[in-house]
């Protein structure tokens, strides 16, 4: 199988990630959101990979303050987390705290 060729029958066996690009508007609310969001990953085997503040831009334009990357065992698990009642309940807090772009990725076998 080629590096980027995808097999739909193996979709649940492929690691999936999301990146969150964050522009913080309210630090206190963002801290509360981050704590609650982090706690919601475990039920779906989500594992934080990176959380960091932007220190510079080597190429292009980046208007976000920080980035987070979280790994899930599959795209199914990632989507189940995002659509879970626990995560859905904190979306208003997220939206009050920051502007966030969440992008999903699959890693082929």
C-alpha positions as CSV (number, residue, x, y, z in Angstrom):
1,X,0.0,0.0,0.0
2,X,1.3,3.4,-1.0
3,X,2.1,6.0,1.7
4,X,-1.0,8.1,1.0
5,X,-3.4,5.3,-0.3
6,X,-6.4,4.9,2.0
7,X,-8.3,1.7,2.7
8,X,-11.8,2.5,4.0
9,X,-12.1,-1.0,5.5
10,X,-9.2,-0.2,7.8
11,X,-10.4,3.2,8.8
12,X,-11.0,2.2,12.4
13,X,-7.4,0.9,12.7
14,X,-5.7,4.1,11.5
15,X,-4.6,6.7,14.1
16,X,-6.4,10.0,13.9
17,X,-5.3,13.4,15.2
18,X,-6.8,16.9,15.4
19,X,-4.9,20.1,15.6
20,X,-6.5,23.1,17.3
21,X,-5.3,26.5,16.3
22,X,-6.3,28.9,19.1
23,X,-6.6,32.7,19.4
24,X,-7.3,33.4,23.0
25,X,-9.8,36.2,23.9
26,X,-10.3,35.4,27.6
27,X,-7.4,33.6,29.4
28,X,-9.5,32.6,32.5
29,X,-12.3,31.1,30.5
30,X,-9.7,29.4,28.2
31,X,-8.0,27.8,31.1
32,X,-11.4,26.4,32.3
33,X,-12.2,25.2,28.8
34,X,-8.8,23.5,28.4
35,X,-9.1,21.6,31.7
36,X,-12.6,20.4,30.8
37,X,-11.7,19.5,27.2
38,X,-8.6,17.6,28.4
39,X,-10.7,15.5,30.8
40,X,-13.1,14.6,28.0
41,X,-10.4,12.8,25.9
42,X,-9.9,9.8,28.2
43,X,-13.3,8.1,27.5
44,X,-12.3,7.9,23.8
45,X,-8.7,7.0,24.3
46,X,-7.6,10.5,23.2
47,X,-4.0,11.5,24.2
48,X,-2.6,15.0,24.1
49,X,0.5,15.1,21.9
50,X,1.4,18.8,22.0
51,X,0.2,22.0,23.6
52,X,2.3,25.0,23.0
53,X,2.4,28.7,22.5
54,X,3.5,30.1,19.2
55,X,7.0,31.5,19.4
56,X,7.6,32.5,15.8
57,X,6.7,31.9,12.2
58,X,9.3,30.6,9.8
59,X,7.1,30.9,6.7
60,X,3.6,32.1,5.9
61,X,1.1,33.8,8.2
62,X,-0.1,32.6,11.6
63,X,-2.6,34.6,13.6
64,X,-3.2,32.0,16.4
65,X,-1.6,32.2,19.8
66,X,-1.2,28.4,20.5
67,X,-1.7,25.0,19.0
68,X,-2.8,21.7,20.5
69,X,-2.6,18.3,18.9
70,X,-4.5,15.3,20.3
71,X,-4.3,11.7,19.0
72,X,-7.1,9.1,19.0
73,X,-7.0,5.5,18.0
74,X,-9.3,6.1,15.0
75,X,-11.3,8.8,13.2
76,X,-14.4,7.1,14.6
77,X,-13.2,7.6,18.1
78,X,-12.2,11.2,17.4
79,X,-15.6,12.0,15.9
80,X,-17.3,10.2,18.8
81,X,-15.4,12.4,21.3
82,X,-16.3,15.6,19.4
83,X,-20.0,14.7,19.2
84,X,-20.1,13.4,22.8
85,X,-22.5,15.2,25.3
86,X,-19.5,16.0,27.5
87,X,-17.6,17.9,24.8
88,X,-20.7,19.5,23.3
89,X,-21.6,20.9,26.7
90,X,-18.4,22.9,26.8
91,X,-18.5,24.4,23.3
92,X,-20.2,27.6,24.5
93,X,-17.3,28.0,27.0
94,X,-14.8,27.4,24.2
95,X,-16.5,30.0,22.0
96,X,-16.5,32.6,24.8
97,X,-12.8,31.9,25.5
98,X,-11.3,31.8,22.1
99,X,-11.4,31.6,18.4
100,X,-10.5,28.0,17.5
101,X,-10.0,26.1,14.2
102,X,-10.0,22.3,14.6
103,X,-8.6,20.3,11.8
104,X,-8.7,16.5,11.6
105,X,-6.0,14.2,10.1
106,X,-5.8,10.4,9.5
107,X,-2.4,8.6,9.5
108,X,-2.5,5.8,6.9
109,X,-1.0,2.4,7.9
